[in-house]
Amino acid sequence: MAKTGYGKRSAGDEDPHADPDFAHLSLRDREIAVFVDHLEEGHAMGYKAIAAGHPRYGQQAVRTSLGRITAAGHLRWIKEHITIEDNSMRWVTRTYWQRTPRSPEWWAKFAEERHGKDVTEEYMSGLVRGEPNEEPEPDAVPEPDEEPAEQPSTAYQALADVRAADDRMPLSERDCRSLEPLAAEWLSRGASPRDLVKALTEGLPPAVTNPGGLARTRLENKMPPKKAKIRQKTARRGRVTRVLMFCPLCDRDERTTEIVNGLCRDCLAEIEAEGPEPGYVPPTFLPGPRAGDSLPGVDEPIDVTEPIDVTERVEALRRAAGLR
């Protein structure tokens, strides 16, 4: 899977699965298209990642087929420029998939409609640049012959103040240390030191024989409810402010080259010119090393040094995968 917010994305509005899916493609391209179509949303779409998971074809074959699948209207590779409300900016790349082949005009309209999209929630992960780290001011280090004074916590001080508020509750230093965690929990839930003192002195009996025990009972039984968590930081709003088609085979975009059917002209000419010898899959097009491996549903091992019947192999793979 790709990082959150990246990877395979459906362009939406596509036809349901049907037997004729990808029938217009060559056998190898059709097999890879079926494989991609069944990948989960968010799966990495680089040719290396796809080749690593495909049982038959290697990186060069997958790269070329992805180019032809793109030219056939199933894929588009788009760069989106995102502007955040704090004026930070970022380019992100998106891979949009369509089971239904679409025309260049359809994809052009799709890209145009991405402009202005609010992507706050959709692309928040890893999108906004972090604030610059601030160097902490170093703490003053006491001289060797100095002993730093230890200041009592607010919770401890509130407990110590109980004696002054009512002499029937003369909490000792040991009592204050023991009860300090409970008092701190009161303060963390929104109570003030005054609230705490009032809770420990209000409605006391005429004589208190165990001030520490009474204080603990009241702190536990009268504990205020936890405050609802307040989101300290809301997501910064992000919006697509520019959209560019780019060629997945060479990474050039519309700013530097003409994009035709999802590819630059040079890469389009390259994949159109590429054509393997009939019935033979070159070793560089096979995932390696795979010699001796068997395809699902095929008993004999693959011999990468001998010509093979591509049609027979593909059909065997499709039958084993339940595609027919």
BELFENRA-V195668 format. One record per residue. N is the residue number from 1. PHI is phi in whole degrees, -180 to 180 (* if undefined). NEAR is the number of other C-alpha atoms within 12 Angstrom. D_FIRST is the distance of its C-alpha to the first C-alpha in Angstrom with 1 decimal. Layout:
n: {N/N}
phi: {PHI/PHI}
near: {NEAR/NEAR}
d_first: {D_FIRST/D_FIRST}
//
This chain:
n: {1/2/3/4/5/6/7/8/9/10/11/12/13/14/15/16/17/18/19/20/21/22/23/24/25/26/27/28/29/30/31/32/33/34/35/36/37/38/39/40/41/42/43/44/45/46/47/48/49/50/51/52/53/54/55/56/57/58/59/60/61/62/63/64/65/66/67/68/69/70/71/72/73/74/75/76/77/78/79/80/81/82/83/84/85/86/87/88/89/90/91/92/93/94/95/96/97/98/99/100/101/102/103/104/105/106/107/108/109/110/111/112/113/114/115/116/117/118/119/120/121/122/123/124/125/126/127/128/129/130/131/132/133/134/135/136/137/138/139/140/141/142/143/144/145/146/147/148/149/150/151/152/153/154/155/156/157/158/159/160/161/162/163/164/165/166/167/168/169/170/171/172/173/174/175/176/177/178/179/180/181/182/183/184/185/186/187/188/189/190/191/192/193/194/195/196/197/198/199/200/201/202/203/204/205/206/207/208/209/210/211/212/213/214/215/216/217/218/219/220/221/222/223/224/225/226/227/228/229/230/231/232/233/234/235/236/237/238/239/240/241/242/243/244/245/246/247/248/249/250/251/252/253/254/255/256/257/258/259/260/261/262/263/264/265/266/267/268/269/270/271/272/273/274/275/276/277/278/279/280/281/282/283/284/285/286/287/288/289/290/291/292/293/294/295/296/297/298/299/300/301/302/303/304/305/306/307/308/309/310/311/312/313/314/315/316/317/318/319/320/321/322/323/324}
phi: {*/-79/-62/-56/94/-120/84/-60/-135/-76/-81/79/56/-114/-71/-68/-59/-154/-58/-75/-51/65/-64/-79/-93/-69/-58/-67/-63/-65/-63/-70/-64/-62/-61/-65/-60/-91/-70/-69/-59/93/-70/-59/-112/-67/-64/-69/-66/-69/-63/-64/-101/-84/-75/-126/-107/-94/-63/-65/-65/-65/-60/-65/-66/-62/-64/-71/-66/-65/-63/-79/101/-95/-131/-143/-111/-128/-99/-118/-92/-106/-114/-94/-64/-89/74/-78/-135/-163/-93/-129/-107/-126/-117/-105/-117/-136/-65/-85/-65/-117/-76/-56/-67/-62/-67/-63/-67/-60/-63/-61/-74/-69/-62/88/-65/-81/-119/-55/-79/-66/-122/-65/-61/69/-92/-83/-66/-73/-69/-62/-68/-99/-72/-70/-73/-67/-69/-66/-96/-67/-62/-55/-93/-105/-113/-63/-72/-95/-89/-68/-71/-61/-65/-64/-65/-63/-67/-66/-76/-63/-59/-70/-74/-157/-71/-78/-122/-80/-68/-78/-61/-65/-60/-62/-65/-68/-92/-57/-61/-66/-65/-64/-65/-57/-66/-68/-94/104/-74/-95/-56/-65/-60/-67/-62/-63/-64/-90/-119/-76/68/-73/-69/-56/-132/-116/-89/-136/-57/-65/-67/-65/-62/-64/-60/-69/-63/-76/-78/-104/-53/-66/-68/-66/-75/-64/-66/-104/-67/-74/-136/-85/-65/-75/-74/-125/-139/-74/-111/-161/-132/-133/-75/-141/-84/-73/-89/-131/70/-80/-117/-63/-72/-121/-153/-88/-100/-121/53/85/-131/-74/-62/-65/-71/-63/-65/-65/-74/-72/-81/-71/-158/-70/-60/-55/78/-131/-108/-60/-56/-69/-94/-101/-65/-128/-81/-123/-58/91/-71/-119/-79/-58/85/-121/-76/-78/-72/-80/-109/-75/-97/-113/-61/-130/-86/-61/-59/-64/-65/-64/-63/-64/-65/-64/-64/-66/-86/76/-81/-137}
near: {19/21/20/20/25/31/30/34/32/28/30/17/14/18/17/13/15/14/15/17/24/30/20/20/24/21/26/40/33/31/37/40/39/37/32/40/32/22/25/18/24/24/29/28/38/30/27/20/22/35/29/21/23/30/29/38/40/30/27/28/33/39/33/37/41/45/41/42/44/46/36/35/33/43/42/46/47/41/32/35/29/36/31/27/20/16/15/19/23/24/25/32/35/37/36/37/39/36/36/31/31/29/21/23/15/22/35/24/16/28/30/21/19/27/24/21/24/23/28/24/19/21/32/26/19/18/32/27/21/14/8/6/7/7/6/6/7/6/7/8/11/10/8/7/7/9/9/12/7/6/9/15/18/24/32/31/29/34/47/35/27/34/25/18/22/25/19/24/35/28/36/24/19/15/27/32/23/22/33/30/22/30/42/29/26/34/30/22/20/20/27/22/27/24/25/40/31/26/32/42/30/20/15/21/15/12/14/20/15/18/29/29/21/28/39/28/18/26/32/22/15/21/26/23/16/14/14/10/11/8/7/7/8/11/20/26/26/32/33/33/27/26/33/36/41/36/37/36/32/22/23/24/27/22/16/15/20/20/32/29/33/45/39/30/25/21/31/29/19/20/28/19/12/17/21/20/12/13/18/23/30/24/25/21/26/28/27/23/18/22/18/14/20/19/27/21/19/18/14/15/18/28/22/25/17/15/17/21/19/25/19/18/31/32/23/24/30/26/17/17/18/13/20/13}
d_first: {0.0/3.8/6.7/8.4/10.5/8.8/7.2/9.0/12.0/15.0/18.2/20.1/23.5/22.6/24.6/23.8/22.8/25.9/27.2/28.0/24.4/24.0/27.5/28.4/26.1/27.1/26.1/23.4/21.9/22.2/20.4/17.4/17.6/17.7/14.6/12.7/14.4/13.3/9.5/8.3/8.7/6.1/4.2/5.1/8.8/10.7/13.1/12.6/9.0/10.4/13.6/12.2/11.3/14.4/17.5/20.0/19.3/18.7/17.5/20.7/20.9/17.4/18.2/21.5/20.4/17.8/20.8/23.0/20.7/20.6/24.3/24.8/23.4/20.0/17.9/18.6/17.3/18.8/19.5/20.4/22.9/22.7/25.8/26.0/29.2/30.1/30.2/27.2/25.2/21.9/20.4/16.8/15.3/14.0/13.1/15.1/15.4/18.7/19.7/23.2/24.3/25.5/28.3/28.1/30.1/27.7/24.8/27.3/28.1/24.5/24.0/27.3/26.5/23.5/26.3/27.4/24.6/24.2/20.6/21.5/19.4/16.6/15.8/17.5/14.8/15.5/17.8/21.3/22.8/24.2/27.9/29.7/30.5/34.1/36.2/37.8/41.5/42.7/44.7/48.3/49.2/52.6/55.3/55.9/59.0/57.4/55.8/53.3/54.4/52.1/51.8/51.6/48.6/49.2/48.9/51.4/53.8/53.7/54.8/57.5/58.8/59.4/62.7/64.0/63.2/65.0/67.0/66.4/62.9/63.5/60.0/60.3/58.0/56.6/56.1/54.2/51.9/51.2/50.6/48.6/45.1/46.2/47.7/44.6/42.6/45.2/44.7/40.9/41.3/43.5/47.0/49.4/51.7/54.5/52.8/52.4/56.1/57.3/55.4/57.1/60.6/61.0/63.3/64.2/66.9/70.3/69.5/66.1/66.5/62.8/61.2/58.0/57.5/58.2/55.8/53.0/53.7/53.7/50.6/48.7/50.3/50.2/46.7/45.4/42.2/38.9/38.2/35.2/32.4/32.5/29.5/30.5/28.3/27.3/24.4/25.7/25.7/23.9/24.8/23.9/27.0/26.3/24.2/24.1/23.0/21.9/21.8/18.4/20.5/22.6/21.1/24.5/24.9/27.8/29.7/30.4/30.3/30.7/27.7/28.7/26.6/23.4/24.5/27.2/30.4/30.1/26.7/27.8/30.9/29.0/26.9/30.0/32.0/29.7/30.9/30.8/34.0/34.4/33.4/32.0/28.5/28.8/27.5/25.4/23.5/22.7/20.0/22.1/23.9/23.9/27.7/29.0/25.9/26.5/24.7/24.2/27.7/29.4/31.7/32.6/30.3/29.0/31.5/29.8/33.3/34.9/34.5/32.8/33.0/29.6/30.5/31.3/28.1/25.9/27.9/27.7/23.9/23.9/26.5/24.6/21.5/23.9/23.7/27.5}
//
